[in-house]
Amino acid sequence: MTNDDKRKAFDLVVWTSSVLFACAFVAHEALAKDKSFVVTNPVYQTECGSCHAAYPPALLPADSWRAVLNGLDRHFGTDASVDATTLSALQAFLASNAGRDRQPNAGTPGLRITESDWFRREHRKVPAAGKGAAVKSAANCAACHTGAERGDYGERGIRVPK
């Protein structure tokens, strides 16, 4: 192998490594942004956020959101019915912003974010304190995620109550 061939091989390794590093950086940034779920839809914020956190639509697939909206008259023990215009707006917003990678479990669509495989995987290391009286329910995102109201669910903003 000549010096010229060695130089070409070295350049190829450097170039390939640089491309792989850039791809890894872009993927990391995309995953980091996946922890930010800003909800700016005023109808969704008003109708859903008036009783509980306006959960980021990306946390459930479209089938699950459809099932939730089809059962608003018995929404987790409460009648959360809305008029037809509002329902149509909610359906459009949730369908277009639903999670694409959050496939439902086998069978009927899951209605609770907290019962999804993704949620369980993300919260598997939550200490026992994170399941106590200060939190009350796993659906109380803001109890631990200090930026939840701003759509920030990143690990830097987690404070598990004691």
Contact map, one row per residue, 1 for C-alpha under 8 A:
111011000000000000000000000000000000000000000000000000000000000000000000000000000000000000000000000000000000000000000000000000000000000000000000000000000000000000
111111000000000000000000000000000000000000000000000000000000000000000000000000000000000000000000000000000000000000000000000000000000000000000000000000000000000000
111111100000000000000000000000000000000000000000000000000000000000000000000000000000000000000000000000000000000000000000000000000000000000000000000000000000000000
011111110000000000000000000000000000000000000000000000000000000000000000000000000000000000000000000000000000000000000000000000000000000000000000000000000000000000
111111111000000000000000000000000000000000000000000000000000000000000000000000000000000000000000000000000000000000000000000000000000000000000000000000000000000000
111111111100000000000000000000000000000000000000000000000000000000000000000000000000000000000000000000000000000000000000000000000000000000000000000000000000000000
001111111110000000000000000000000000000000000000000000000000000000000000000000000000000000000000000000000000000000000000000000000000000000000000000000000000000000
000111111111000000000000000000000000000000000000000000000000000000000000000000000000000000000000000000000000000000000000000000000000000000000000000000000000000000
000011111111100000000000000000000000000000000000000000000000000000000000000000000000000000000000000000000000000000000000000000000000000000000000000000000000000000
000001111111110000000000000000000000000000000000000000000000000000000000000000000000000000000000000000000000000000000000000000000000000000000000000000000000000000
000000111111111000000000000000000000000000000000000000000000000000000000000000000000000000000000000000000000000000000000000000000000000000000000000000000000000000
000000011111111100000000000000000000000000000000000000000000000000000000000000000000000000000000000000000000000000000000000000000000000000000000000000000000000000
000000001111111110000000000000000000000000000000000000000000000000000000000000000000000000000000000000000000000000000000000000000000000000000000000000000000000000
000000000111111111000000000000000000000000000000000000000000000000000000000000000000000000000000000000000000000000000000000000000000000000000000000000000000000000
000000000011111111100000000000000000000000000000000000000000000000000000000000000000000000000000000000000000000000000000000000000000000000000000000000000000000000
000000000001111111110000000000000000000000000000000000000000000000000000000000000000000000000000000000000000000000000000000000000000000000000000000000000000000000
000000000000111111111000000000000000000000000000000000000000000000000000000000000000000000000000000000000000000000000000000000000000000000000000000000000000000000
000000000000011111111100000000000000000000000000000000000000000000000000000000000000000000000000000000000000000000000000000000000000000000000000000000000000000000
000000000000001111111110000000000000000000000000000000000000000000000000000000000000000000000000000000000000000000000000000000000000000000000000000000000000000000
000000000000000111111111000000000000000000000000000000000000000000000000000000000000000000000000000000000000000000000000000000000000000000000000000000000000000000
000000000000000011111111100000000000000000000000000000000000000000000000000000000000000000000000000000000000000000000000000000000000000000000000000000000000000000
000000000000000001111111110000000000000000000000000000000000000000000000000000000000000000000000000000000000000000000000000000000000000000000000000000000000000000
000000000000000000111111111000000000000000000000000000000000000000000000000000000000000000000000000000000000000000000000000000000000000000000000000000000000000000
000000000000000000011111111100000000000000000000000000000000000000000000000000000000000000000000000000000000000000000000000000000000000000000000000000000000000000
000000000000000000001111111110000000000000000000000000000000000000000000000000000000000000000000000000000000000000000000000000000000000000000000000000000000000000
000000000000000000000111111111000000000000000000000000000000000000000000000000000000000000000000000000000000000000000000000000000000000000000000000000000000000000
000000000000000000000011111111100000000000000000000000000000000000000000000000000000000000000000000000000000000000000000000000000000000000000000000000000000000000
000000000000000000000001111111110000000000000000000000000000000000000000000000000000000000000000000000000000000000000000000000000000000000000000000000000000000000
000000000000000000000000111111111000000000000000000000000000000000000000000000000000000000000000000000000000000000000000000000000000000000000000000000000000000000
000000000000000000000000011111111100000000000000000000000000000000000000000000000000000000000000000000000000000000000000000000000000000000000000000000000000000000
000000000000000000000000001111111110000000000000000000000000000000000000000000000000000000000000000000000000000000000000000000000000000000000000000000000000000000
000000000000000000000000000111111111000000000000000000000000000000000000000000000000000000000000000000000000000000000000000000000000000000000000000000000100000000
000000000000000000000000000011111111000000000000000000000000000000000000000000000000000000000000000000000000000000000000000000000000000000000000000000000000000000
000000000000000000000000000001111111100000000000000000000000000000000000000000000000000000000000000000000000000000000000000000000000000000000000000000000000000000
000000000000000000000000000000111111100000000000000000000000000000000000000000000000000000000000000000000000000000000000000000000000000000000000000000011100000000
000000000000000000000000000000011111110000000000000000000000000000000000000000000000000000000000000000000000000000000000000000000000000000000000000000111100000000
000000000000000000000000000000000111111000000000000000010100000000000000000000000000000000000000000000000000000000000000000000000000000000000000000001111000000000
000000000000000000000000000000000001111100000000000000010000000000000000000000000000000000000000000000000000000000000000000000000000000000000000000001110000000000
000000000000000000000000000000000000111110001000000001110000000000000000000000000000000000000000000000000000000000000000000000000000000000000000000001100000000000
000000000000000000000000000000000000011111001000000000000000000000000000000000000000000000000000000000000000000000000000000000000000000000000000000000000000000000
000000000000000000000000000000000000001111111000000000000000000000000000000000000000000000001000000000000000000000000000000000000000000000000000000000000000000000
000000000000000000000000000000000000000111111100000000000000000000000000000000000000000000000000000000000000000000000000000000000000000000000000000000000000000000
000000000000000000000000000000000000000011111110000000000000000000000000000000000000010011000000000000000000000000000000000000000000000000000000000000000000000000
000000000000000000000000000000000000000011111111100001000000000000000000000000000000000001001000000000000000000000000000000000000000000000000000000000000000000000
000000000000000000000000000000000000001111111111110001000000000000000000000000000000000000000000000000000000000000000000000000000000000000000000000000000000000000
000000000000000000000000000000000000000001111111110000000000000000000000000000000000000000000000000000000000000000000000000000000000000000000000000000000000000000
000000000000000000000000000000000000000000111111111000000000000000000000000000000000000000000000000000000000000000000000000000000000000000000000000000000000000000
000000000000000000000000000000000000000000011111111111000000000000000000000000000000000000000000000000000000000000000000000000000000000000000000000000000000000000
000000000000000000000000000000000000000000011111111111100000000000000000000000000000000000000000000000000000000000000000000000000000000000000000000000000000000000
000000000000000000000000000000000000000000001111111110000000000000000000000000000000000000000000000000000000000000000000000000000000000000000000000000000000000000
000000000000000000000000000000000000000000000011111110000000000000000000000000000000000000000000000000000000000000000000000000000000000000000000000000000000000000
000000000000000000000000000000000000000000000001111111000000000000000000000000000000000000000000000000000000000000000000000000000000000000000000000000000000000000
000000000000000000000000000000000000000000000001111111100000000000000000000000000000000000000000000000000000000000000000000000000000000000011000000010000000000000
000000000000000000000000000000000000001000011001100111110000000000000000000000000000000000000000000000000000000000000000000000000000000000000000000000000000000000
000000000000000000000000000000000000001000000000100011111010000000000000000000000000000000000000000000000000000000000000000000000000000000000000000000000000000000
000000000000000000000000000000000000111000000000000001111110000000000000000000000000000000000000000000000000000000000000000000000000000000000000000000100000000000
000000000000000000000000000000000000000000000000000000111111100010000000000000000000000000000100111000000000000000000000000000000000000000000000000000000000000000
000000000000000000000000000000000000100000000000000000011111100000000000000000000000000000000000111101000000000000000000000000000000000000000000000000000000000000
000000000000000000000000000000000000000000000000000000111111100000000000000000000000000000000000011001000000000010000000000000000000000000000000000000000000000000
000000000000000000000000000000000000000000000000000000001111110110000000000000000000000000000000011001110000000010000000000000000000000000000000000000000000000000
000000000000000000000000000000000000000000000000000000001111111110000000000000000000000000000000011111110000000000000000000000000000000000000000000000000000000000
000000000000000000000000000000000000000000000000000000000001111111000000000000000000000000000110011100000000000000000000000000000000000000000000000000000000000000
000000000000000000000000000000000000000000000000000000000000111111100000000000000000000000000000000000010000100000000000000000000000000000000000000000000000000000
000000000000000000000000000000000000000000000000000000000001111111110000000000000000000000000000000000010000111000000000000000000000000000000000000000000000000000
000000000000000000000000000000000000000000000000000000001001111111111000000000000000000000100110010000000000001000000000000000000000000000000000000000000000000000
000000000000000000000000000000000000000000000000000000000000011111111100000000000000000000100010000000000000000000000000000000000000000000000000000000000000000000
000000000000000000000000000000000000000000000000000000000000001111111110000000000000000000000000000000000000101000000000000000000000000000000000000000000000000000
000000000000000000000000000000000000000000000000000000000000000111111111001000000000000000000000000000000000001000000000000000000000000000000000000000000000000000
000000000000000000000000000000000000000000000000000000000000000011111111000000000000001000100000000000000000000000000000000000000000000000000000000000000000000000
000000000000000000000000000000000000000000000000000000000000000001111111000000000000000000000000000000000000000000000000000000000000000000000000000000000000000000
000000000000000000000000000000000000000000000000000000000000000000111111111000000000000000000000000000000000000000000000000000000000000000000000000000000000000000
000000000000000000000000000000000000000000000000000000000000000000011111111001111100000000000000000000000000000000000000000000000000000000000000000000000000000000
000000000000000000000000000000000000000000000000000000000000000000000011111001111000000000000000000000000000000000000000000000000000000000000000000000000000000000
000000000000000000000000000000000000000000000000000000000000000000000011111111110000000000000000000000000000000000000000000000000000000000000000000000000000000000
000000000000000000000000000000000000000000000000000000000000000000010011111111110000000000000000000000000000000000000000000000000000000000000000000000000000000000
000000000000000000000000000000000000000000000000000000000000000000000000011111000000000000000000000000000000000000000000000000000000000000000000000000000000000000
000000000000000000000000000000000000000000000000000000000000000000000000011111100000000000000000000000000000000000000000000000000000000000000000000000000000000000
000000000000000000000000000000000000000000000000000000000000000000000001111111110000000000000000000000000000000000000000000000000000000000000000000000000000000000
000000000000000000000000000000000000000000000000000000000000000000000001111011111000000000000000000000000000000000000000000000000000000000000000000000000000000000
000000000000000000000000000000000000000000000000000000000000000000000001111001111100000000000000000000000000000000000000000000000000000000000000000000000000000000
000000000000000000000000000000000000000000000000000000000000000000000001100000111110000000000000000000000000000000000000000000000000000000000000000000000000000000
000000000000000000000000000000000000000000000000000000000000000000000001000000011111011000000000000000000000000000000000000000000000000000000000000000000000000000
000000000000000000000000000000000000000000000000000000000000000000000000000000001111111000000000000000000000000000000000000000000000000000000000000000000000000000
000000000000000000000000000000000000000000000000000000000000000000000000000000000111111100000000000000000000000000000000000000000000000000000000000000000000000000
000000000000000000000000000000000000000000000000000000000000000000000000000000000011111110000000000000000000000000000000000000000000000000000000000000000000000000
000000000000000000000000000000000000000000100000000000000000000000000000000000000111111111000000000000000000000000000000000000000000000000000000000000000000000000
000000000000000000000000000000000000000000000000000000000000000000001000000000000111111111100000000000000000000000000000000000000000000000000000000000000000000000
000000000000000000000000000000000000000000000000000000000000000000000000000000000001111111110000000000000000000000000000000000000000000000000000000000000000000000
000000000000000000000000000000000000000000100000000000000000000000000000000000000000111111111000000000000000000000000000000000000000000000000000000000000000000000
000000000000000000000000000000000000000000110000000000000000000000000000000000000000011111111100000000000000000000000000000000000000000000000000000000000000000000
000000000000000000000000000000000000000000000000000000000000000011001000000000000000001111111110000000000000000000000000000000000000000000000000000000000000000000
000000000000000000000000000000000000000000000000000000000000000000000000000000000000000111111111000000000000000000000000000000000000000000000000000000000000000000
000000000000000000000000000000000000000010010000000000000000000000000000000000000000000011111111100000000000000000000000000000000000000000000000000000000000000000
000000000000000000000000000000000000000000000000000000001000010010000000000000000000000001111111110000000000000000000000000000000000000000000000000000000000000000
000000000000000000000000000000000000000000000000000000000000010011000000000000000000000000111111110000000000000000000000000000000000000000000000000000000000000000
000000000000000000000000000000000000000000000000000000000000000000000000000000000000000000011111110000000000000000000000000000000000000000000000000000000000000000
000000000000000000000000000000000000000000000000000000001100000000000000000000000000000000001111111000000000000000000000000000000000000000000000000000000000000000
000000000000000000000000000000000000000000000000000000001111110010000000000000000000000000000111111100000000000000000000000000000000000000000000000000000000000000
000000000000000000000000000000000000000000000000000000001111110000000000000000000000000000000000111111100000000000000000000000000000000000000000000000000000000000
000000000000000000000000000000000000000000000000000000000100110000000000000000000000000000000000011111100000000000000000000000000000000000000000000000000000000000
000000000000000000000000000000000000000000000000000000000000100000000000000000000000000000000000001111100000000000000000000000000000000000000000000000000000000000
000000000000000000000000000000000000000000000000000000000111100000000000000000000000000000000000001111110000000000000100000000000000000000000000000000000000000000
000000000000000000000000000000000000000000000000000000000001100000000000000000000000000000000000001111111000000000000000000000000000000000000000000000000000000000
000000000000000000000000000000000000000000000000000000000001101100000000000000000000000000000000000001111111110000010000000000000000000000000000000000000000000000
000000000000000000000000000000000000000000000000000000000000000000000000000000000000000000000000000000111111110000011000000000000000000000000000000000000000000000
000000000000000000000000000000000000000000000000000000000000000000000000000000000000000000000000000000011111100000000000000000000000000000000000000000000000000000
000000000000000000000000000000000000000000000000000000000000000000000000000000000000000000000000000000011111100000000000000000000000000000000000000000000000000000
000000000000000000000000000000000000000000000000000000000000000000000000000000000000000000000000000000011111110000000000000000000000000000000000000000000000000000
000000000000000000000000000000000000000000000000000000000000001100100000000000000000000000000000000000011111111000000000000000000000000000000000000000000000000000
000000000000000000000000000000000000000000000000000000000000000100000000000000000000000000000000000000011001111110110000000000000000000000000000000000000000000000
000000000000000000000000000000000000000000000000000000000000000110110000000000000000000000000000000000000000111110000000000000000000000000000000000000000000000000
000000000000000000000000000000000000000000000000000000000000000000000000000000000000000000000000000000000000011111110000000000000000000000000000000000000000000000
000000000000000000000000000000000000000000000000000000000011000000000000000000000000000000000000000000000000011111110010000000000000000000100000000000000000000000
000000000000000000000000000000000000000000000000000000000000000000000000000000000000000000000000000000000000000111110011000000000000000001100000000000000000000000
000000000000000000000000000000000000000000000000000000000000000000000000000000000000000000000000000000000000010111111011000000000000000000000000000000000000000000
000000000000000000000000000000000000000000000000000000000000000000000000000000000000000000000000000000011000010111111111000000000000000000000000000000000000000000
000000000000000000000000000000000000000000000000000000000000000000000000000000000000000000000000000000001000000000111111100000000000000000000000000000000000000000
000000000000000000000000000000000000000000000000000000000000000000000000000000000000000000000000000001000000000000011111110000000000000000000000000000000000000000
000000000000000000000000000000000000000000000000000000000000000000000000000000000000000000000000000000000000000011111111111000000000000000000000000000000000000000
000000000000000000000000000000000000000000000000000000000000000000000000000000000000000000000000000000000000000001111111111100000000000000000000000000000000000000
000000000000000000000000000000000000000000000000000000000000000000000000000000000000000000000000000000000000000000001111111100000000000000000000000000000000000000
000000000000000000000000000000000000000000000000000000000000000000000000000000000000000000000000000000000000000000000111111110000000000000000000000000000000000000
000000000000000000000000000000000000000000000000000000000000000000000000000000000000000000000000000000000000000000000011111111000000000000000000000000000000000000
000000000000000000000000000000000000000000000000000000000000000000000000000000000000000000000000000000000000000000000001111111000000000000000000000000000000000000
000000000000000000000000000000000000000000000000000000000000000000000000000000000000000000000000000000000000000000000000011111100000000000000000000000000000000000
000000000000000000000000000000000000000000000000000000000000000000000000000000000000000000000000000000000000000000000000001111111110000000000000000000000000000000
000000000000000000000000000000000000000000000000000000000000000000000000000000000000000000000000000000000000000000000000000011111110000000000000000000000000000000
000000000000000000000000000000000000000000000000000000000000000000000000000000000000000000000000000000000000000000000000000001111111000000000000000000000000000000
000000000000000000000000000000000000000000000000000000000000000000000000000000000000000000000000000000000000000000000000000001111111000000000000000000000000000111
000000000000000000000000000000000000000000000000000000000000000000000000000000000000000000000000000000000000000000000000000001111111011000000001000000000000000111
000000000000000000000000000000000000000000000000000000000000000000000000000000000000000000000000000000000000000000000000000001111111101111000000000000000000000000
000000000000000000000000000000000000000000000000000000000000000000000000000000000000000000000000000000000000000000000000000000011111111100000000000000000000000000
000000000000000000000000000000000000000000000000000000000000000000000000000000000000000000000000000000000000000000000000000000000011111100000000000000000000000000
000000000000000000000000000000000000000000000000000000000000000000000000000000000000000000000000000000000000000000000000000000000101111100000010000000000000000011
000000000000000000000000000000000000000000000000000000000000000000000000000000000000000000000000000000000000000000000000000000000111111111010011000000000000000010
000000000000000000000000000000000000000000000000000000000000000000000000000000000000000000000000000000000000000000000000000000000011111111010000000000000000000000
000000000000000000000000000000000000000000000000000000000000000000000000000000000000000000000000000000000000000000000000000000000010001111110000000000000000000000
000000000000000000000000000000000000000000000000000000000000000000000000000000000000000000000000000000000000000001000000000000000010001111111000000000000000000000
000000000000000000000000000000000000000000000000000000000000000000000000000000000000000000000000000000000000000011000000000000000000000011111000000000000000000000
000000000000000000000000000000000000000000000000000010000000000000000000000000000000000000000000000000000000000000000000000000000000001111111110000000000000000000
000000000000000000000000000000000000000000000000000010000000000000000000000000000000000000000000000000000000000000000000000000000000000001111111100100000000000000
000000000000000000000000000000000000000000000000000000000000000000000000000000000000000000000000000000000000000000000000000000000000000000011111111110000000000000
000000000000000000000000000000000000000000000000000000000000000000000000000000000000000000000000000000000000000000000000000000000000011000011111110000000000001110
000000000000000000000000000000000000000000000000000000000000000000000000000000000000000000000000000000000000000000000000000000000100001000001111110000000000111110
000000000000000000000000000000000000000000000000000000000000000000000000000000000000000000000000000000000000000000000000000000000000000000001111111100011100111000
000000000000000000000000000000000000000000000000000000000000000000000000000000000000000000000000000000000000000000000000000000000000000000000111111110011000111000
000000000000000000000000000000000000000000000000000000000000000000000000000000000000000000000000000000000000000000000000000000000000000000000100111111111000100000
000000000000000000000000000000000000000000000000000000000000000000000000000000000000000000000000000000000000000000000000000000000000000000001100111111111000000000
000000000000000000000000000000000000000000000000000010000000000000000000000000000000000000000000000000000000000000000000000000000000000000000100011111110000000000
000000000000000000000000000000000000111000000000000000000000000000000000000000000000000000000000000000000000000000000000000000000000000000000000001111110000000000
000000000000000000000000000000000001111000000000000000010000000000000000000000000000000000000000000000000000000000000000000000000000000000000000001111111000000000
000000000000000000000000000000000011110000000000000000000000000000000000000000000000000000000000000000000000000000000000000000000000000000000000111111111100100000
000000000000000000000000000000000011100000000000000000000000000000000000000000000000000000000000000000000000000000000000000000000000000000000000111100111110110000
000000000000000000000000000000010011000000000000000000000000000000000000000000000000000000000000000000000000000000000000000000000000000000000000100000011111110000
000000000000000000000000000000000000000000000000000000000000000000000000000000000000000000000000000000000000000000000000000000000000000000000000000000001111110000
000000000000000000000000000000000000000000000000000000000000000000000000000000000000000000000000000000000000000000000000000000000000000000000000000000000111110000
000000000000000000000000000000000000000000000000000000000000000000000000000000000000000000000000000000000000000000000000000000000000000000000001111000011111111000
000000000000000000000000000000000000000000000000000000000000000000000000000000000000000000000000000000000000000000000000000000000000000000000001110000001111111100
000000000000000000000000000000000000000000000000000000000000000000000000000000000000000000000000000000000000000000000000000000000000000000000011110000000000111110
000000000000000000000000000000000000000000000000000000000000000000000000000000000000000000000000000000000000000000000000000000001100000000000011000000000000011111
000000000000000000000000000000000000000000000000000000000000000000000000000000000000000000000000000000000000000000000000000000001100011000000011000000000000001111
000000000000000000000000000000000000000000000000000000000000000000000000000000000000000000000000000000000000000000000000000000001100010000000000000000000000000111
